[in-house]
Amino acid sequence: MYIGVVVLLVIAMGVAFGAWTLFVKPLSASEYEIAVEDGLMQLSEGTDLMGEAVRGLVGDAQAGLSAQDISRYQSDFAAGEKRAREACANLDSLRTPDEYTRVQRDLERYTSFMVGDVLDPYASFMREAGSVTDTEELSRRLVRASERSSQRGESARGYLDSVLGELYLTSLDDPMSGLALLPVSVTVSWQQPVDVDLIVKDAVGGQSYGHLKDRDATGGAGQQSETIVFRDHDGEDLSRGTYQVIAFYAGRAGTDSDEVQVTVTMTLPTGAVIERQRLVDFDTGSDEWYVFEVDSLTGQYGDLDWLE
């Protein structure tokens, strides 16, 4: 009987040691580094799938979406979301070695941002997508989802950079890149042989920025166009700020046309394209068409539609 008790005690101690090793004992530094790398890679794989589904949904919405199309994109998104959430949960539960306690704290701050400010709002957008048929409204809702993540994105990126630097994993991509949206871009086009300039004006500071390439010469044949992309613009960062989009009837050498039919198209971060058209006069005081006011970071916009 004594021997049996000893055997049971040894077994119990072995089970306890095994459980401690598996669930309580901190990982070694190298094990922790590998686990973080694997977790962040899994998180990036998840957000990549989510981003593809979101962009595909909004892009295809311009041609019309069937219930089957929406269901397919929602299913693809759900697969990516599941992978991303599992990665965040695994990273949060790592058994951290003492030397990486601060790193784990920063990592948990980043995963908290990913869950609460990225995964949750994007998931809400995808759940509601089936009830929205208007392309512009669909795009606006996606912009609102991305706006929530952008509000805390800079500080969250600081936590991630700290983790990657401490663990020498700086070659890893930011998991947010999978959900990255496009820079806002605007194009003005017209067909008459006149000169129309595209201008964007800082709505707060008043500074104006124009098309950087060679100006379209007046009197030219065929369709003319100018485009501005809201990113680095001749040394100026236009990726953050509120701007007014203006089409200016600048010159009519060789023609007596008092009016020009102008088309302005704006591509939002979601990929949705918004188009407006109007006749613009050559007369001073009505030769500048104020078309949109847009937040270049989020793509939130409003119609202005006045002449000045």
Secondary structure, DSSP 4 states (H G I P E B T S, - for coil): -HHHHHHHHHHHHHHHHHHIIIIISPPPHHHHHHHHHHHHHHHHHHHHHHHHHHHHHHHHHTT---HHHHHHHHHHHHHHHHHHHHHHHHHHT----GGGHHHHHHHHHHHHHIIIIIIHHHHHHHHHGGG---HHHHHHHHHHHHHHHHHHHHHHHHHHHHHHHHTT-TTSPPGGGGGPPPPPEEEEEE-SSSEEEEEEEETTT--EEE--SPPPPTT--S-EEEEEESSEETTEE-SSSEEEEEEEEEE-TT---SEEEEEEEEE-TTS-EEEEEEEEESSTTSSEEEEEEEETTT--EEEEEEE-
